[in-house]
Amino acid sequence: MTHARLFDDAGAPALEISGEGPRPASVALEGARARSDARLNGRGRTWRAVVPLHAARWGGADLPLPSGRYRLRIDAGAATDADPSALSIAETGLTGLRASLEGGVVTVAAPVDPVYRAGEGRAAIERRYAAGRREPLENAVFFESFYGRTAGCNPLAIDRELARVAPAVTRYWSVVDLSVEVPEGAIAVVEGSPDWWRARGAARLLVVNDWLRRRFVRRRGQRVLQTWHGTPLKRLALHRPGFDPRRALAVVRESRRWDVLLAQSPYAARVLSKAYAFLRRPVWVEGYPRDDVLLHDDGLETRRRLGIHSEERVLLYAPTWRDDRERIVDFVDPSALARAADAVVLVRGHTRTLQPGADLDGPRVIDVTGFPDTARLLAAADALVTDYSSVMFDFALTRKPMYFLVPDLERYRGEMRGFYFDLLELAPGPVVRTQHDLERALADVDPSIFAERYDRWRALFVPRDDGRAAERVVARILDQGFVDRD
């Protein structure tokens, strides 16, 4: 009979499966974006498989597995006692996560006590947060990037510069679970936990790149810096097609929470301030801190972490998300593109597709949707393939070729979102409708014919990105007393 237990192995969470007779050929947990293989032992009378519920991803720290469902796969081999469907373990807390096992499926969740997840427990902790608005603030910053799914983008670059020039400032990072690696010296706080609510309420400055989630009650002296997460081509917020009074009210309520808005360029400042009714309030036009690395990173370290040779051709496919689907668009067969272009294809879905989607795979295909820092991927790529994503502006700093694959251009522009400018008129690279046309453009189009457009694009959209944006933003944070240097 097969047995299972969840336990902490030398301070790290693990699942143990054991049985009688010869051991299986392999045991593993397979999730949408992570996999863990078991350590197997046994000499024929009994066997034991220990599956770590933690992993080091992309060469980073060893951390708990991302939250989600993992199928327990047992390749029985010569084993006669290896039935995962008969196993069941109620949810239990382990180091850095909570886990359960039912019918061969392991469910991994963030390490938040169930009492705080919903109902009266959640309501009580929110009331306690709101009631503490007169308590003294800490000399601390609360960072959140893409709703805690990553520790990246502009908040990460600001964190790194703040740690350099003002190491006395405490830095909290909001994360969905402890699989999200936070910067050195920072403190991870899991969304919805008592520590998360306390840090969010106590920090003098909140630095976020998207909407503030959950209830927000500003304390006296507390400030919010909204960095946003990209210069927009597609229409946002109040500018989206069709008037929805509830959406308009939500937009205005949200933007009233912000004290300062960061914009990449004068163009972005005009668009964002109007789209979010952020009028007659400070907009810092300083370039994007997240792009500072693009002016000095040769991409070799990222290639090493991904297992790519320095001489390989690398294409980064990074489409934006769609309002009508949860997962990444299926406009590209990445394996076929890798063959046609004789390249390694990196597939980068939008953060909104990180949790509902699954990693794509294939020969010379690497799904990097879960990779923590997009800028490092841009530095490692030889060319970018995108559609309407704001990476088209960031990538311009590299001066490398861009290609725009837009099979749904008319629908996206005319019905779904709308554009702020004519992409066909300004695009600094070929605009194509099919993968076949993309492959031909990669093979036959000389990128130099777009040099004039490329220069115009850079002058319009990234004039302030000079590698010192984080330095300027942090200097303003300190000069205006949002936090103290010492």
C-alpha positions in Angstrom: 0.0 0.0 0.0 1.3 3.5 -0.9 1.6 6.1 1.9 2.2 9.8 1.8 3.0 12.6 4.1 3.9 16.3 3.9 6.8 17.4 6.0 9.7 19.8 6.4 12.9 18.3 5.2 15.9 20.1 6.8 13.7 23.3 7.0 12.3 23.0 3.5 8.8 21.6 2.5 8.6 18.2 0.9 6.1 15.4 0.0 7.1 11.8 0.8 5.6 8.8 -1.0 6.5 5.3 0.2 5.4 1.8 -0.6 6.4 -1.9 -0.7 8.3 -3.7 -3.3 10.5 -2.4 -6.1 10.7 1.4 -6.4 9.1 3.3 -9.3 11.2 4.5 -12.3 10.4 8.1 -11.4 8.2 10.3 -9.3 7.5 14.0 -10.0 5.2 16.9 -9.4 4.2 18.7 -12.6 2.5 22.1 -12.5 1.7 24.8 -15.1 5.0 26.6 -14.6 7.1 24.5 -12.3 8.2 20.9 -11.9 9.9 19.0 -9.1 11.5 15.6 -9.4 11.7 13.2 -6.5 14.8 11.7 -4.8 14.2 7.9 -4.9 15.7 5.2 -2.8 14.9 1.6 -2.0 16.4 -1.9 -2.4 13.4 -3.9 -3.5 11.5 -4.6 -0.3 10.4 -1.0 0.2 10.8 2.3 -1.6 10.7 6.0 -0.7 10.3 9.1 -2.9 10.9 12.6 -1.5 9.6 15.3 -3.7 10.8 18.8 -2.8 8.1 21.4 -2.6 10.7 24.1 -3.4 13.0 24.9 -6.3 15.7 27.2 -7.5 14.3 28.7 -10.7 16.3 30.6 -13.3 19.4 30.2 -11.2 17.9 32.2 -8.3 17.3 31.4 -4.7 15.8 28.1 -3.5 12.2 29.0 -2.8 8.8 27.3 -2.2 6.9 26.2 -5.4 4.5 28.7 -6.9 0.9 28.4 -5.7 -1.2 26.1 -7.8 -2.2 22.5 -8.6 0.5 19.9 -9.3 -0.2 16.5 -10.8 1.7 13.7 -9.0 3.2 11.6 -11.8 4.5 8.1 -10.9 6.2 6.1 -13.6 5.7 2.7 -12.0 8.4 0.8 -13.8 8.7 -2.5 -11.9 6.8 -1.1 -8.9 3.5 -2.8 -8.1 2.6 -0.4 -5.2 2.4 3.1 -6.7 -1.1 4.5 -7.0 -1.2 8.3 -6.5 -5.0 8.4 -6.9 -5.5 6.7 -3.6 -3.5 9.3 -1.6 -5.1 12.0 0.5 -3.7 14.5 3.0 -5.6 17.5 4.4 -4.2 20.9 4.1 -1.3 21.6 6.4 1.2 24.4 7.0 4.9 23.9 6.0 7.8 26.2 5.8 6.8 28.9 3.4 3.6 27.4 2.1 0.5 25.4 2.8 -0.2 22.1 0.9 -2.7 19.3 0.5 -2.9 16.1 -1.5 -6.1 14.6 -3.0 -6.4 12.0 -5.7 -2.9 12.5 -7.0 -3.1 16.3 -7.1 -1.0 18.4 -4.7 -2.4 21.9 -4.1 0.2 24.4 -3.0 -1.0 27.7 -1.5 0.5 30.8 0.1 1.4 30.5 3.8 -1.6 32.5 5.0 -3.7 31.1 7.8 -7.1 30.1 6.3 -8.8 32.3 8.9 -7.6 35.4 7.0 -8.6 34.3 3.5 -12.3 35.2 3.6 -15.3 35.9 5.8 -15.1 37.3 9.2 -11.4 36.7 9.7 -10.5 38.8 6.6 -13.0 41.5 7.6 -11.5 41.7 11.0 -8.0 42.2 9.9 -9.1 44.9 7.4 -10.9 46.7 10.2 -7.8 46.6 12.3 -5.8 48.0 9.4 -8.2 50.8 8.9 -8.4 51.6 12.6 -4.6 52.0 12.8 -4.5 55.1 10.6 -3.3 57.3 13.5 -0.4 55.1 14.5 3.2 56.3 13.7 4.7 55.5 10.3 7.9 53.6 9.7 10.8 54.9 7.6 9.9 52.2 5.2 8.7 51.6 1.6 6.1 49.1 0.6 6.8 47.8 -3.0 4.3 46.0 -5.2 4.8 44.9 -8.8 2.0 43.5 -10.9 -0.2 42.7 -7.9 2.7 40.8 -6.2 3.2 38.3 -9.0 6.8 39.5 -9.5 9.3 41.7 -7.8 10.3 43.5 -10.9 9.7 46.4 -13.3 10.1 50.0 -12.0 9.6 49.2 -8.4 12.6 46.8 -8.5 14.9 49.4 -10.0 13.8 52.0 -7.4 14.4 49.4 -4.7 17.9 48.8 -5.8 18.8 52.4 -6.0 17.2 53.2 -2.7 19.1 50.3 -1.0 22.3 51.8 -2.4 21.9 55.4 -1.3 19.6 55.0 1.7 20.2 51.5 3.3 18.6 52.6 6.5 15.1 52.6 4.8 13.2 49.4 5.5 11.9 47.8 2.2 8.8 45.6 2.2 7.8 43.6 -0.9 4.2 42.5 -1.4 4.1 39.0 -2.9 1.4 36.5 -3.8 3.4 33.7 -2.2 7.0 33.0 -1.2 8.0 31.7 -4.6 8.5 35.3 -5.6 12.1 36.2 -5.0 12.5 39.7 -3.5 15.7 41.8 -3.7 18.5 41.3 -1.2 17.8 42.9 2.1 14.1 43.3 1.5 11.3 41.7 3.5 8.7 39.6 1.7 5.1 40.0 3.0 2.5 37.7 1.6 -0.7 39.3 0.4 -3.6 39.1 2.9 -1.4 38.0 5.8 -1.3 40.1 9.0 2.3 41.1 8.2 1.1 42.4 4.8 -1.6 44.5 6.2 0.7 45.9 8.9 3.5 46.7 6.4 1.1 48.4 4.0 -0.3 50.5 6.8 3.0 51.4 8.4 5.2 52.3 5.4 5.6 56.0 4.7 5.8 55.4 1.0 4.1 52.9 -1.3 5.7 52.3 -4.7 3.4 50.4 -7.0 3.1 49.8 -10.8 -0.6 49.0 -11.0 -3.8 49.6 -9.1 -3.8 49.3 -5.4 -5.7 46.2 -4.4 -8.1 45.6 -1.5 -9.1 48.3 1.0 -6.8 51.3 1.2 -6.9 53.9 4.0 -4.2 56.5 3.8 -2.4 57.4 7.0 -1.3 61.0 7.8 2.0 61.5 6.1 1.7 58.4 3.9 2.5 58.8 0.1 1.8 56.7 -3.0 4.2 56.7 -6.0 2.5 55.2 -9.0 5.2 54.2 -11.5 2.8 52.5 -14.0 4.2 49.7 -16.1 4.6 50.9 -19.6 4.1 53.7 -22.1 0.7 53.1 -23.7 -0.1 52.4 -27.3 -3.5 50.9 -26.4 -6.2 53.1 -24.8 -6.4 52.9 -21.0 -8.9 53.6 -18.2 -11.2 56.5 -19.1 -10.2 56.3 -22.8 -11.2 52.7 -23.4 -14.0 52.2 -25.9 -17.5 52.5 -24.6 -18.5 54.6 -21.6 -19.0 52.5 -18.5 -20.0 54.7 -15.5 -18.8 52.1 -13.0 -15.5 51.8 -14.7 -15.1 55.6 -14.8 -15.9 55.9 -11.1 -13.4 53.1 -10.2 -10.7 54.9 -12.3 -11.2 58.2 -10.5 -11.3 56.6 -7.1 -8.1 54.7 -7.8 -6.2 57.7 -9.2 -7.1 59.7 -6.1 -5.1 57.3 -4.1 -1.9 58.3 -5.9 0.3 61.3 -4.9 2.8 61.1 -7.7 2.7 59.5 -11.2 5.9 58.5 -12.9 6.0 58.8 -16.7 8.6 57.5 -19.2 8.2 60.5 -21.6 6.3 63.7 -22.1 4.0 61.7 -24.5 3.3 59.2 -21.7 2.7 61.9 -19.2 0.0 63.5 -21.4 -1.8 60.2 -22.0 -1.6 58.8 -18.5 -2.6 61.9 -16.7 -5.7 62.3 -18.9 -6.6 58.6 -18.9 -6.6 58.5 -15.1 -7.9 62.0 -14.5 -4.6 62.7 -12.7 -4.8 66.4 -13.3 -3.1 69.3 -11.5 -1.0 66.8 -9.5 2.7 65.9 -9.8 3.9 63.8 -12.8 7.6 63.0 -12.8 8.9 62.7 -16.3 12.2 61.0 -15.6 12.4 58.0 -17.9 11.8 54.4 -16.7 14.1 53.1 -13.9 13.4 49.5 -15.2 15.3 50.4 -18.4 18.5 51.7 -16.9 20.0 48.2 -17.2 19.5 48.1 -20.9 22.3 50.7 -21.5 25.0 48.5 -19.9 23.8 44.9 -19.8 25.2 42.7 -22.6 22.7 40.0 -21.8 25.3 37.3 -21.3 24.5 36.5 -17.7 20.8 36.1 -18.6 21.7 33.8 -21.4 23.8 31.8 -19.0 20.9 31.5 -16.6 18.7 30.3 -19.4 21.2 27.8 -20.8 21.7 29.7 -24.1 25.1 29.9 -25.7 26.5 33.4 -26.3 26.6 32.9 -30.1 23.0 31.7 -30.4 20.5 33.9 -32.2 17.7 34.7 -29.7 14.2 36.0 -30.6 12.0 37.3 -27.8 8.3 36.9 -28.5 6.4 39.1 -26.0 2.7 39.8 -26.9 0.4 41.8 -24.7 -2.7 40.2 -23.0 -6.2 40.2 -24.5 -9.3 41.3 -22.7 -11.2 38.3 -24.0 -8.8 35.5 -23.0 -6.8 34.5 -19.9 -3.8 32.9 -21.6 -1.2 34.1 -24.0 -2.3 34.4 -27.6 -1.7 31.5 -29.9 -0.6 33.4 -33.0 2.9 31.8 -33.0 4.1 28.3 -33.2 7.3 28.9 -31.3 9.0 25.6 -32.3 8.3 26.3 -36.0 9.6 29.8 -35.6 12.8 28.5 -33.9 13.4 26.2 -36.9 12.6 28.8 -39.5 14.8 31.5 -37.9 17.5 29.1 -36.7 17.2 30.7 -33.3 16.2 30.1 -29.7 12.7 31.6 -29.1 12.0 33.0 -25.7 8.2 33.2 -25.1 7.2 36.0 -22.6 3.5 36.2 -21.7 2.1 39.3 -20.0 1.9 39.1 -16.2 -1.8 38.8 -16.5 -1.3 35.4 -18.2 1.3 34.2 -15.6 -1.1 32.5 -13.2 -3.9 31.1 -15.5 -1.5 30.0 -18.2 1.1 27.2 -18.6 4.6 27.2 -19.9 5.1 26.5 -23.6 7.8 24.1 -24.6 9.4 22.6 -27.7 12.8 22.3 -29.4 14.8 25.5 -28.8 11.8 27.2 -27.0 12.0 28.6 -23.5 9.0 30.0 -21.8 10.2 32.9 -19.7 6.8 34.2 -18.6 7.9 33.5 -15.0 11.3 35.1 -15.4 11.4 38.0 -12.8 12.9 40.8 -14.9 11.7 41.7 -18.4 14.6 44.2 -19.0 17.2 41.4 -18.6 15.3 39.4 -21.3 15.3 42.4 -23.6 19.1 42.7 -23.1 19.6 39.0 -23.9 17.5 39.1 -27.1 18.8 39.8 -30.6 15.4 40.8 -31.9 11.9 41.4 -30.5 8.6 40.1 -31.8 5.6 41.8 -30.2 2.2 43.2 -31.1 0.8 46.0 -28.9 2.9 45.6 -25.8 4.8 48.5 -24.2 8.0 46.5 -24.5 8.2 48.1 -27.9 9.2 51.3 -26.3 11.7 49.8 -23.8 13.4 47.7 -26.4 14.1 50.7 -28.5 17.0 51.5 -26.1 18.9 48.5 -27.4 18.7 49.7 -31.1 18.0 46.0 -32.1 15.4 45.0 -34.7 11.7 44.9 -33.8 9.0 43.0 -35.6 5.2 43.5 -35.1 3.0 40.5 -35.5 -0.6 41.7 -35.5 -3.1 39.2 -36.9 -6.0 40.8 -35.0 -5.1 44.4 -35.7 -8.5 45.6 -36.9 -10.4 43.9 -34.1 -8.0 45.0 -31.4 -7.7 48.6 -32.7 -11.3 49.0 -33.7 -13.3 47.0 -31.2 -11.3 45.8 -28.2 -9.0 48.7 -27.1 -8.2 51.3 -29.6 -4.9 53.1 -30.1 -3.4 56.5 -29.2 -1.4 56.6 -32.5 -1.2 54.8 -35.8 1.2 51.9 -35.3 1.4 51.2 -39.1 2.6 54.8 -39.6 5.2 54.9 -36.9 6.4 51.3 -36.3 10.2 51.1 -36.4 10.1 47.6 -37.9 8.1 45.4 -40.2 4.4 45.0 -39.4 3.1 41.5 -40.4 -0.1 39.6 -40.2 1.0 35.9 -40.2 3.8 33.8 -38.9 4.9 33.0 -42.5 5.3 36.7 -43.2 7.2 37.1 -39.9 9.6 34.4 -40.9 10.1 36.1 -44.3 10.7 39.4 -42.6 13.3 37.9 -40.2 15.1 36.3 -43.2 14.8 39.0 -45.9 14.2 42.5 -44.5 17.3 44.6 -43.8 16.6 46.4 -40.4 18.7 49.4 -41.6 15.8 50.5 -43.8 14.0 51.4 -40.6 16.8 53.5 -39.2 15.1 56.9 -39.6 11.8 55.6 -38.1 13.8 54.0 -35.2 15.4 57.4 -34.4 12.1 59.2 -34.5 10.6 56.5 -32.3 13.3 56.9 -29.7 13.1 60.7 -29.7 9.3 60.6 -29.2 8.9 57.7 -26.7 12.2 57.3 -24.7 14.0 60.7 -24.7 14.7 60.6 -20.9 15.9 57.0 -20.7 19.6 57.6 -20.3 20.5 54.9 -17.7 20.0 57.3 -14.7 16.2 57.3 -14.3 16.3 55.3 -11.0 18.9 57.7 -9.6 16.7 60.7 -10.4 13.5 59.2 -9.0 15.1 58.2 -5.8 16.7 61.6 -5.4 13.2 63.2 -5.7 11.8 60.7 -3.2 14.5 61.7 -0.6 14.4 65.4 -1.4 10.7 65.6 -0.9 10.9 63.7 2.4 8.8 60.7 1.4 11.4 58.7 3.4 14.5 59.7 5.3 18.0 58.8 4.1 19.1 57.9 7.7 
